[in-house]
Amino acid sequence: MNHDKMTNISVKRGFLWPSFEIYSGVAGFTDYGPLGAILKNNIMQKWRKQYITEEGFYEIESPTVSPEEVLRASGHVNNFTDPMTQCVNCKDVFRADHIIEEQIKKEVDGLDNDDLDKLIKEEEIQCPNCGDKLTEIWNYNLMFKTKIGAKGDKIGYMRPETAQGIFIQFKRLSRFFKNKLPFGVVQLGKAYRNEISPRQGVIRLREFTQAEAEIFVNPKYKTHPKFSKIKDVEMVLNSAVTQIKNESPLTITAKEAVDKGIVANEILVYQIYLAKKFLNELGIPDKFLRFRQHMPNEMAHYALDCWDVEVKTDRYGWVEIIGIADRGDYDLLAHSKHSNEDLNIYIQYDEPKTQTKEYIKPSMNTFGPKFKQNAPAIIKKLENLNVDLVKKEIENNGKYIIKINNSSFEILATDVEFVEKTEEVKGEKITPHVIEPSFGIDRIIYAVLIHSFHEAENKEDKDYFKLKPNIAPIQVSVFPLLNKKELNEIAIKIVEELRNYGLNVDYDTSGTIGKRYARCDEIGVPIAITIDFDTLENNSVTIRNRDDETQERIDIDEIKTKIDKVMKS
């Protein structure tokens, strides 16, 4: 895995280009050239096929700019931070945990700022640029801040993830899915994080592409209907326990992982399996993949459990490319609280049940006089809220704030009563839990390029991308043996037919046939077709396989069948 050679070919042949290059560039941004853009789209379409076509999820698209209240509710305004430090001399700023890891060659994920400060002093960590001292660490919010509207009086942020756009449309989505759990919703698109010092190409970008699925499930039933089909699949799992004990990762079946409580539930382990399957089909072997559970001190503020899918690289070590989290009910409860909207779902029982339910009852001695003409609207709002959420908020903070239009109303403990009533009920409202697989498309592209890169072993060999046929930017190259009119006419006809068939086809007449083969191999074209003078005699062509360089003579009418066979390999 030669990073430098792979990068050079990627730039030279139009996969990945530095952004704003003629203006000296800006770190954290990358352009996808003609081949890179096709490769990226092919991978995204393959992702859509897995989650939309095969899993039955639906896709939505939401804005990339979010008003502040959305991201304050989600916790990003207060919690979406990285530890930053600055050189006292040259004033350059750095992500503290990264420069510590670089200098002491030890992972420090999850340590708080005090522990990182202590390490900087004990290990005498210095500025990597000038060697001077570093300041104490502070938290830096990663979101790009902007203003919405001509007046600029409404604060917005470029979204740091695509997930929130799904959560805030939960009411409409649940109606779309006929209020039946589980259901899955996906979104692919740009997200933005104003990284402190991105120096790792597409591994750490300020503008990047995510492919996320939010799977809404009944918290009482985190089983999966397809689990029996994958229960015996072996996975290498580096659990939090094995990390704490400094033990080797476990090789274990999916069923054993659930039975032993290593992975929390069937849905979570099924998503780990799907991530493994997806990466294998992109050409990344199991030996370069690992599945690592987050340690308790590095768990995201919203997560009940979280696993990273990591890929091994020669330049950057183990790199997270997919995160799979059980977000619980955090997001729906948070948005329900801040928006005063009922983000529950009604689950109908098979048979009615007699049970005691709790209701919010206005204390009319104080409620009416306090809220006057607004009382009916507030009562109606209270009827649709999560009782436990209101009760907990009043117990913890002494009040619950209801927003109606542009007005806010404080509900105090003296304003309401929580009363129980026994009745026959046909169902109940629940707050669904969310399982989220989140794919970093740009990092996956880097992993695909580095692990499909074939480095020359001798002078006769060559460097090239051995891309899987179903994601290769160009699937077929068509070459007339010589640049002759009669050969070109047949070649162009074949090119047009294959393009109409839905394939990306390259037509090349420049240079010797050997050089043309080398060029198409270099960019990962799996099939090359050569038209020669025998074609004029017997309507046959030579079809060449990139990987083993074998050549076969076939009839022109057999080309599509042969290509289909290669594309499925």
C-alpha positions in Angstrom: 0.0 0.0 0.0 2.1 2.9 -1.3 0.3 6.1 -0.4 2.5 8.5 -2.3 2.4 6.5 -5.6 -1.4 6.0 -5.3 -1.8 9.7 -4.6 0.3 10.7 -7.6 -1.7 8.5 -10.0 -5.0 9.8 -8.5 -4.0 13.4 -9.2 -2.4 12.7 -12.6 -5.3 10.7 -13.9 -8.2 12.8 -12.6 -9.4 11.0 -9.4 -8.6 13.5 -6.6 -7.4 17.1 -7.1 -6.4 19.8 -4.6 -9.1 22.4 -4.3 -8.4 26.1 -5.2 -5.0 25.1 -6.5 -4.3 28.2 -8.6 -4.9 30.3 -5.4 -2.4 28.2 -3.4 -5.2 25.9 -2.1 -7.0 25.6 1.2 -6.5 22.7 3.6 -9.5 20.5 4.2 -11.1 20.7 0.8 -10.7 18.3 -2.2 -12.0 18.3 -5.8 -13.1 15.1 -7.4 -11.8 15.0 -11.0 -13.7 13.3 -13.9 -12.8 9.8 -12.8 -13.1 10.5 -9.1 -16.6 12.0 -9.5 -17.8 8.8 -11.4 -16.1 6.5 -8.8 -17.8 8.4 -6.0 -21.2 8.3 -7.6 -20.8 4.6 -8.3 -20.1 3.9 -4.7 -23.0 6.1 -3.5 -25.3 4.2 -5.9 -24.1 0.9 -4.6 -24.8 2.2 -1.1 -28.3 3.2 -2.2 -28.8 -0.2 -3.7 -28.0 -1.9 -0.4 -30.1 0.3 1.8 -33.0 1.4 -0.4 -33.4 -1.5 -2.9 -32.4 -4.4 -0.6 -33.3 -3.1 2.9 -36.4 -1.2 1.8 -35.5 2.2 3.2 -36.5 5.5 1.7 -34.4 8.5 0.9 -35.0 12.2 1.8 -33.1 15.4 1.1 -33.0 18.2 3.6 -31.2 21.6 3.6 -27.5 21.8 4.4 -28.0 25.0 6.5 -29.7 24.5 9.8 -31.2 27.2 12.2 -29.4 27.4 15.5 -32.3 26.0 17.5 -32.2 22.7 15.7 -28.5 22.2 16.6 -28.9 23.5 20.1 -31.6 20.9 20.6 -29.5 18.1 19.2 -26.6 19.1 21.5 -24.2 20.1 18.8 -24.0 23.8 19.9 -22.7 22.8 23.3 -21.1 19.4 22.7 -19.7 19.3 19.2 -16.1 20.3 20.1 -12.5 19.3 19.7 -9.6 20.1 22.1 -7.4 22.9 20.7 -4.0 24.3 21.7 -1.9 27.1 20.3 1.9 27.7 20.1 2.9 30.6 22.3 5.5 31.7 19.7 4.4 31.1 16.1 0.6 31.3 17.1 -0.3 28.2 15.0 -3.2 26.3 16.4 -3.5 22.5 16.6 -5.9 19.7 17.6 -4.3 18.8 20.9 -5.0 15.1 20.9 -3.6 14.7 17.4 -0.2 16.3 18.1 0.1 14.4 21.4 -0.5 11.1 19.5 2.0 12.1 16.8 4.8 12.8 19.3 4.3 10.0 21.9 2.9 7.4 19.5 0.1 6.5 21.8 -3.7 6.8 21.4 -5.4 9.4 23.7 -9.0 9.2 22.4 -11.5 10.1 25.1 -9.2 11.9 27.5 -10.6 15.1 28.9 -8.8 18.5 28.6 -7.2 18.2 32.1 -5.6 14.8 31.2 -4.4 16.1 27.8 -2.9 19.2 29.5 -1.1 16.9 32.0 0.3 14.8 29.1 1.6 17.9 27.3 3.5 18.9 30.4 4.8 15.4 31.4 5.8 14.4 27.9 7.1 17.9 27.1 5.0 18.1 23.9 6.1 21.0 21.8 4.9 22.9 18.7 5.6 20.7 15.7 6.5 23.8 13.6 8.9 25.8 15.8 9.4 23.7 18.9 8.1 26.2 21.4 5.6 25.7 24.3 1.8 25.2 23.8 -1.0 26.9 25.6 -3.6 25.2 27.9 -6.3 23.3 26.0 -9.7 24.8 25.3 -12.8 23.5 23.5 -13.4 24.6 19.9 -16.8 24.2 18.2 -16.4 22.5 14.8 -19.5 23.9 13.1 -19.4 26.6 10.4 -21.5 29.5 11.7 -23.5 31.7 9.3 -26.4 34.2 9.3 -29.8 33.6 7.6 -31.7 36.4 5.9 -30.8 39.9 4.7 -31.0 41.3 8.2 -28.6 38.7 9.6 -30.6 38.4 12.8 -31.1 34.6 12.6 -28.1 32.4 13.3 -27.6 29.3 11.3 -24.9 26.6 10.9 -23.8 24.4 8.1 -25.0 21.0 9.1 -22.3 18.8 10.8 -24.3 15.6 9.9 -27.2 14.7 7.8 -29.1 12.9 10.6 -30.9 15.9 12.1 -32.8 16.6 8.9 -34.4 13.2 9.3 -35.2 13.5 13.0 -37.0 16.8 12.7 -39.3 15.4 9.9 -40.2 12.4 12.1 -43.9 13.3 12.3 -44.3 13.3 8.5 -42.1 10.3 8.1 -44.0 8.2 10.6 -47.3 9.0 8.7 -45.6 8.1 5.4 -44.7 4.7 6.9 -48.3 4.3 8.2 -47.0 4.5 11.8 -45.5 1.0 11.6 -42.2 0.3 13.2 -39.5 -0.4 12.3 -38.8 1.8 9.3 -35.6 3.2 7.8 -34.8 6.6 6.3 -31.6 7.5 4.5 -29.9 10.7 3.4 -26.8 11.2 1.3 -25.2 14.6 1.1 -22.7 17.2 2.2 -21.8 17.9 5.8 -19.4 20.4 7.2 -16.9 20.5 10.1 -14.4 23.4 10.5 -11.5 21.1 11.4 -8.7 22.7 13.4 -5.7 21.6 11.2 -6.7 19.1 8.5 -3.5 17.6 7.1 -4.7 14.2 5.9 -6.3 14.7 2.4 -9.7 13.1 2.1 -9.3 11.5 5.5 -10.1 14.8 7.2 -12.1 17.3 5.2 -14.0 20.4 6.2 -16.6 19.6 3.5 -17.4 16.0 3.1 -20.1 13.5 2.0 -22.1 11.3 4.4 -24.4 8.5 3.7 -26.5 7.9 6.8 -29.5 5.7 7.6 -31.7 6.3 10.6 -33.6 3.1 11.6 -36.6 3.8 13.9 -37.4 0.8 16.1 -39.6 -0.1 19.0 -37.2 -0.1 22.0 -38.8 -3.3 23.3 -38.1 -5.2 20.1 -34.6 -4.7 18.8 -34.6 -7.9 16.8 -34.1 -8.2 13.1 -36.1 -10.4 10.7 -33.0 -11.3 8.6 -30.8 -12.1 11.6 -31.2 -15.8 11.2 -29.5 -15.5 7.8 -26.4 -13.9 9.2 -26.2 -15.4 12.7 -23.3 -17.7 11.8 -21.2 -15.0 10.0 -17.9 -14.5 11.8 -16.8 -11.0 12.8 -13.6 -9.7 14.5 -14.9 -7.5 17.3 -12.6 -5.3 19.4 -15.0 -4.6 22.3 -14.5 -2.0 25.0 -13.7 -4.9 27.5 -10.9 -6.3 25.2 -9.5 -2.8 24.8 -9.5 -2.1 28.6 -7.9 -5.5 29.3 -5.5 -5.0 26.3 -6.5 -8.3 24.9 -6.8 -9.4 21.2 -10.1 -8.8 19.4 -12.6 -11.6 19.5 -13.4 -13.7 16.4 -17.0 -14.5 17.0 -20.3 -15.2 15.2 -23.1 -12.6 15.0 -25.3 -14.8 17.3 -22.6 -15.2 19.9 -21.9 -11.5 19.9 -25.6 -10.8 20.8 -25.9 -13.8 23.2 -22.9 -12.7 25.2 -23.9 -9.1 25.3 -20.8 -7.9 23.3 -23.1 -6.2 20.9 -26.3 -4.8 22.4 -28.9 -6.2 20.0 -29.6 -7.9 16.7 -30.3 -4.7 14.7 -26.9 -3.3 15.7 -24.9 -6.4 14.8 -26.9 -6.8 11.6 -25.7 -3.3 10.6 -22.1 -4.2 11.4 -22.6 -7.2 9.1 -24.0 -4.9 6.3 -21.0 -2.5 6.7 -18.6 -5.5 6.4 -20.5 -6.8 3.3 -20.5 -3.4 1.6 -16.7 -2.9 2.1 -15.9 -6.4 1.0 -17.9 -5.8 -2.2 -15.9 -2.6 -2.8 -12.7 -4.7 -2.7 -11.5 -4.2 0.8 -10.5 -7.6 2.3 -11.4 -8.6 5.9 -7.8 -8.6 7.0 -7.7 -4.8 6.6 -10.9 -4.2 8.5 -11.7 -4.1 12.2 -14.8 -3.3 14.3 -14.0 -1.3 17.4 -16.5 -0.5 20.2 -16.3 3.0 21.6 -14.8 3.2 25.1 -17.2 4.7 27.8 -15.1 7.9 27.9 -15.3 8.5 24.2 -19.0 7.7 23.6 -20.9 10.5 21.8 -23.4 12.5 23.9 -26.3 10.8 22.1 -25.1 7.2 22.0 -26.1 4.1 24.1 -23.6 2.1 22.1 -21.3 2.8 19.2 -19.0 0.7 17.0 -16.5 2.1 14.5 -15.6 0.2 11.3 -11.9 1.0 10.8 -9.7 0.3 7.8 -5.9 -0.2 8.0 -3.7 2.2 5.9 0.1 2.5 5.7 0.1 6.3 6.1 -2.6 6.9 8.7 -2.8 3.6 10.6 -6.3 2.5 11.5 -8.9 5.0 10.2 -12.6 5.1 11.1 -14.7 5.1 7.9 -18.1 4.0 9.3 -19.8 4.6 12.6 -22.7 2.4 13.8 -24.5 3.8 16.8 -27.6 3.0 18.9 -28.7 6.6 19.5 -31.6 5.5 21.8 -34.4 8.0 22.1 -32.0 11.0 22.6 -32.7 12.9 19.4 -36.5 12.5 19.3 -36.8 13.5 23.0 -34.4 16.4 22.6 -36.4 17.8 19.6 -39.7 17.1 21.3 -38.5 19.1 24.3 -37.2 22.1 22.4 -40.0 22.2 19.8 -42.9 21.3 22.0 -44.0 18.8 19.3 -45.1 15.2 20.1 -42.5 13.1 18.4 -43.9 9.8 19.6 -45.6 7.0 17.6 -48.8 5.2 18.5 -48.4 1.4 18.8 -51.7 -0.5 18.7 -52.0 -3.7 20.8 -53.2 -7.0 19.4 -55.7 -7.1 22.2 -56.9 -4.2 24.4 -55.3 -4.0 27.9 -56.4 -2.6 31.2 -53.7 -0.4 32.6 -53.0 2.7 34.7 -51.9 5.7 32.7 -50.6 9.1 33.8 -52.1 12.4 32.5 -51.2 16.0 32.8 -54.1 17.9 34.5 -54.2 21.7 34.7 -54.6 23.1 38.2 -57.5 25.3 37.4 -57.1 27.5 40.5 -53.9 28.8 39.1 -53.9 27.8 35.4 -56.8 29.9 34.1 -55.9 33.1 36.0 -52.2 32.8 35.0 -52.6 32.1 31.3 -56.0 33.6 30.6 -56.9 33.6 26.9 -53.9 31.4 26.1 -55.0 28.6 28.5 -57.0 26.5 25.9 -54.1 26.5 23.5 -51.6 25.5 26.2 -53.9 22.8 27.5 -54.2 21.3 24.0 -50.4 21.4 23.7 -50.0 19.6 27.1 -52.3 16.8 26.0 -50.0 15.9 23.1 -46.7 16.0 25.0 -44.7 13.2 26.5 -45.9 13.0 30.1 -42.6 11.6 31.4 -40.7 14.3 29.6 -42.7 17.1 31.1 -42.7 15.6 34.6 -38.9 15.1 34.5 -38.2 18.6 33.3 -40.4 20.2 36.0 -38.7 18.0 38.7 -35.2 18.8 37.5 -35.6 22.5 36.5 -38.7 23.6 38.3 -40.5 24.4 35.1 -41.4 23.3 31.6 -41.4 25.8 28.8 -44.1 25.6 26.1 -43.7 27.6 22.9 -46.8 28.6 20.9 -46.1 30.7 17.8 -43.6 33.3 19.0 -44.6 33.2 22.7 -43.1 31.1 25.5 -45.0 30.0 28.6 -43.5 28.6 31.8 -45.4 25.6 33.3 -44.5 25.4 37.0 -45.2 22.5 39.4 -48.1 24.5 40.9 -49.7 24.9 37.5 -50.3 21.2 36.8 -51.0 17.8 38.4 -50.0 14.4 37.3 -52.9 12.1 37.8 -53.3 8.4 37.2 -56.4 6.8 35.6 -57.2 3.1 35.1 -58.8 2.4 31.8 -58.9 0.0 28.9 -56.4 1.0 26.3 -55.9 -0.2 22.7 -52.4 1.0 22.4 -49.7 3.3 23.7 -47.5 6.1 22.6 -43.8 5.3 22.6 -40.6 7.2 21.6 -38.8 5.1 19.1 -35.1 4.3 19.4 -32.8 4.9 16.5 -30.0 2.7 15.1 -27.7 4.7 12.8 -25.1 3.4 10.4 -23.1 6.5 9.2 -20.8 6.1 6.2 -18.0 8.6 5.5 -18.0 8.4 1.7 -14.7 10.3 1.1 -12.8 8.1 3.6 -14.3 5.0 1.9 -13.1 6.3 -1.4 -9.6 6.7 0.0 -9.8 3.1 1.4 -10.9 1.8 -2.0 -8.1 3.5 -3.9 -5.4 2.5 -1.5 -6.5 -1.1 -1.3 -7.2 -1.5 -5.0 -3.8 0.0 -5.9 -1.4 -2.6 -7.4 2.2 -1.5 -7.1 4.7 -2.7 -9.7 7.0 -5.5 -8.4 9.5 -5.3 -11.2 10.4 -3.3 -14.3 8.0 -5.3 -16.5 5.1 -4.8 -14.2 3.2 -1.5 -13.8 1.3 0.5 -11.2 -2.5 0.4 -11.6 -5.9 0.4 -9.8 -7.5 -3.0 -9.6 -10.9 -1.5 -9.0 -14.0 -3.8 -8.8 -15.8 -3.8 -12.2 -19.1 -2.6 -10.7 -17.5 0.6 -9.3 -14.8 1.3 -11.9 -15.3 4.8 -13.4 -14.8 3.4 -16.9 -16.0 -0.2 -17.5 -14.8 -0.6 -21.1 -12.1 0.8 -23.3 -12.5 0.4 -27.1 -9.4 0.5 -29.3 -9.0 0.3 -33.1 -5.7 -1.4 -33.6 -4.7 1.3 -36.0 -6.2 4.8 -36.6 -7.8 3.7 -39.9 -11.2 4.8 -41.1 -12.7 1.3 -41.6 -11.6 0.2 -38.1 -12.7 3.5 -36.4 -16.2 3.1 -37.9 -16.7 -0.3 -36.3 -15.1 0.9 -33.0 -17.4 3.9 -32.8 -20.5 1.8 -33.5 -19.5 -0.6 -30.6 -18.9 2.4 -28.3 -22.3 3.9 -29.1 -24.1 0.5 -28.5 -22.3 0.0 -25.1 -23.0 3.5 -24.0 -26.7 3.0 -24.8 -26.4 -0.2 -22.8 -25.6 2.0 -19.7 -21.8 1.6 -19.6 -19.1 4.2 -19.3 -16.9 3.6 -22.3 -13.5 5.2 -23.3 -12.6 5.4 -26.9 -8.8 5.9 -27.6 -6.9 6.0 -30.8 -3.6 7.6 -29.7 -0.3 5.8 -29.3 0.6 2.1 -29.7 -1.9 -0.5 -28.6 0.5 -1.4 -25.7 0.4 2.1 -24.4 -3.3 2.3 -24.6 -3.7 -1.0 -22.6 -1.3 0.5 -20.0 -3.3 3.7 -19.7 -6.6 2.0 -19.3 -5.1 -0.5 -16.8 -3.7 2.4 -14.7 -7.2 3.9 -14.1 -8.8 0.6 -13.4 -10.7 -0.2 -16.6 -11.5 -3.9 -16.3 -12.2 -4.7 -20.0 -10.5 -3.6 -23.2 -11.9 -4.3 -26.7 -9.6 -4.2 -29.7 -10.9 -3.9 -33.3 -8.4 -5.1 -35.9 -8.4 -6.2 -39.6 -9.8 -9.7 -38.7 -12.9 -7.9 -37.5 -13.5 -6.8 -41.0 -13.3 -10.4 -42.2 -15.2 -12.3 -39.5 -17.0 -9.8 -37.2 -14.9 -10.8 -34.2 -12.9 -8.6 -31.7 -10.3 -9.2 -29.1 -11.5 -8.7 -25.5 -8.8 -8.3 -22.8 -9.1 -8.8 -19.1 -7.2 -6.2 -17.0 -6.4 -8.4 -14.0 -4.8 -11.4 -15.7 -4.1 -9.8 -19.2 -5.7 -12.7 -20.9 -7.1 -12.1 -24.4 -10.0 -13.9 -26.0 -11.5 -13.7 -29.5 -15.3 -13.3 -29.5 -18.0 -12.4 -31.9 -19.2 -8.7 -31.7 -22.7 -10.0 -30.8 -21.2 -11.7 -27.7 -19.7 -8.5 -26.2 -22.6 -7.6 -23.9 -22.9 -11.1 -22.5 -19.1 -11.2 -21.8 -19.2 -7.8 -20.2 -22.2 -8.7 -18.0 -20.2 -11.8 -16.7 -17.2 -9.6 -15.8 -19.3 -6.9 -14.2 -20.9 -9.5 -11.8 -17.5 -11.0 -10.8 
